[in-house]
C-alpha cells in the first residue's frame, strides 16, 4: 500500500510538468497581452517594453517557462496585472470554490445515490420513469439557463435568496449555486447508481442474503450498496476536480469570486501567471482526488489489493 | 424488489444531514453592511493597480474620481472644465504656465496638498521606470523625452521633468514643449491628480488603501471584491458628498448586478447589460438612465494598404459610409443607446465645445443608390470584397458587425461584398491593429479623456499620433491642428479644430458610426442620480432616502 502510494505520487511529476507546459504554451499562443492593457489607445512603445520586461514577456517561451517554474518552487506564483500576487488570489479563490464544490458534491452523493438506489430498486415503475425523465431534462438543458432561471425566480420573484453571493461566500448562500452546479453530475450519479443497483439486485449473493432472512435495510446498505458504489465513487472522484474548474458558468451567474472567476479574468486579460498558477493547483487537486479514489476501492471491495 | 418503509426514513435522515451541513456557515449576517446613507453600487475589477497615472479604464477611473480632486474638474452636466484646486493658471504665450493652488486642501491622512504634491506626482507618472500606462498625458511637458524615451530599450536620461518647477508651497510653473492653448482644460483628467508623501514613502501600503484629497476616503478595500468609501469630512472642495458613502461591489457579470438591483440588494448599476436594454425602461421606469457619453464608435481603414490609398480609396470609403444604415442599426440592435454619428466628436462637447451635428454631411447619411455609384465609379472594392474586423469577446460587436455588413451588401446588391472577420480576444485584435496587419475595415472606438474637441482629433488622426490606427497623414490636417493649439482665444481654437475636422470628412480615414450613451439604473432609495460625460455616476450628488 505504502509503496503503491509513493509510486503514484512519483508518477504525478511528469504529468504535472506536462500539464503546466501545455497550459503555458496555450496562454502564450494567444498572443501578446500588453497591447490590451492600453485599451483602444495605441501603446507607447517604451512603456509597453517596460511592462513586457516586468512580466518576463520579452523572453522566449522556454525561458519564460523555466523562470516561472523556478519561482514556483520558492512559492512565488508571480503577479497578476492588477499588481496582486497570484498566491493572494489563490488564497481567496480556492477556499470559496472548494466550499462550493463540497456543497455540490454533498448534493450529488446524498441525492444522487438516494435517487439511484430508489429507482434501481423500483425499476420500470412510475417513480423510476419520472426520475429518468427528469435526469434527461437536467442533462439536456444548459447550466446557464437553469442557473439564471433559478436565480430570477428564487431571488427576484420570491425573494428567498440573494441573487448574488457576498464576497464571504457563506455556506448558506452557496446552497442554490451548489445545487445548480451539482445538477448535471447529480443526474449522472443517479443513472450510474441505478444501473449498478439494478444489476446487483439480481445477483446471487443478494438472493442468498434475502433467503437467510436478513433485514431488508441491511441487505440494501451492506450488501447491495457497497458493491454497487465502485463505479459511482470513480465518477465522484474525477468530478471534484471538474466541479472546481468547471464552476466558471455557475460562479459567473451567482457572482462568486472563486477559481472560475479568477481563471476567466486571467484568460480574458491573458495573464499567464494567473492562469497557469490556478491550473497547477487544479491539476494537483485532480491528481490527488484520483489517488484517493483508487485507494477507496480497497475499502469498498477488500478483494482489490495494491502491490 | 419492493421498497421498504426504512428507505423513507433514510431520505429524511439524509436531508437533515444536508441541511445541517450547509446551514452551519450561516448565523451572523455580514452580507448587508450598508448603513443608512450608504449607496450600494456595482463595480468591475480594475485592470491595473489604483494609481492616478496607471488607470485608463472606467472602473479604476470611477474610484479615482471619488478620492481625488485635481486642478480642474469637468462639470458633470456640461463637461466644461472648471477650477477645482487651481486658484489661477496664468500664461502669456500658451506655453509657459504659472499655477497657483488654493490653500487649505488636505489629503485624507491629514497632510496638506502643496505644489510639490503635484510636481512629484507628475514626475512619477511620466518616468519610464514606473511603467505607467497613462504616462503619455505628460508628453506635452518639456523634458518628457528625457524621462520617457520613445524608443524601446532606451534609458531615461533625467529623473524629473525639466518643465516643472516648484516656486513656493502653493505655486509651481509648467513649461510645455510647444504651445497648447487648451492645455489647462486637460488638467481635470485623473492622471494629473496630486499625490501625498505616503505614496512615495510606502508605495505598497498606499496601493492597499489609496489616499487622496477628494470628497470620499477609502475605508476598506478588498481587492477584486469590494471597496467601502466614506465621506471625507476634511474635504475642502465645493462638491462635497450628499450621502454617507459608497460601497462598491465587484460583479463578474453585469447581468447578475442587474438581477441584484431588481431584487433590491443593490442601489446603482452604471452599465445596463445589453441583453436587458429592451426591457430596462419597462422594469425600472424613470430609474433607467440613458444619456450621451463622450464615446464615439468608428470603422477605420488601413491606409497603409495599397487598396485604400489615394483619392480612389477615399471615394470607396465615402461609398461604404453611405451604405451603412446607422438609424436602423442603432434602434434595432442597440435599443437607442447609440445615436447615429454625423461628425467626429461627441454631443457631450456641446456646440460651444466643438460638436457640430451634420458636419460630416451627406457622407454620413444613408444613401444606397449613391453608395453603389461611388464604389462603381472608383472601380469597385479592392479584390471585389471587404472584411470588417473586431474582437468579439466583449460588447455586442458581433451583432452590429453583421448588421453593418448586411447593410453594405444590400446597398451593393452583392451578398459577398462585406464579410465579418471576428477576432477572439481584445488583446489579439489590438495586436493586429497596432501591428498594422489589417487589410479591410476594422473597429475603432474612442472614449474621451477630457471633454475637448482636441481629444477627439489629435490623438487619432494627427500624423504618427499615439492612436492613429489607420496610419492617416495629412499635412493640411496637421497644420490646422497645430494652428488651433497655439490659438490664444478658445473659440477661435475650437473653430480651427472644426476646420481640421472638415478635412477628415473629405479624406474619411475612418467612418463615424454612432455616439455611445451611458446607461444606468438605480433603486427607489436613491434620488438625483446622473451620469457625467464620461458615463460615470456623479456619486457626490446622489441622495439616499
Interface residues (C-beta under 8 A of the other chain):
Chain A: X30 X31 X32 X33 X35 X36 X37 X38 X39 X40 X41 X42 X43 X44 X45 X46 X47 X48 X49 X50 X51 X54 X81 X82 X83 X84 X88 X89 X92 X99 X103 X106 X107 X110 X111 X114 X117 X118 X121 X122 X148 X151 X152 X155 X156 X159 X162 X163 X164 X166 X167 X168 X170 X171 X172 X173 X174 X175 X178 X201 X216 X217 X220 X251 X252 X253 X254 X255 X257 X261 X262 X264 X265 X268 X269 X270
Chain B: X1 X2 X3 X4 X6 X7 X10 X11 X14 X15 X17 X18 X21 X22 X23 X24 X25 X26 X30 X31 X45 X46 X47 X48 X49 X56 X57 X128 X129 X131 X132 X133 X135 X136 X148 X149 X150 X151 X152 X153 X154 X207 X222 X223 X224 X225 X226 X249 X250 X251 X252 X253 X255 X256 X257 X259 X260 X262 X263 X264 X265 X266 X393 X425 X426 X427 X428 X430 X431 X434 X444 X445 X446 X447 X459 X466 X467 X468 X469
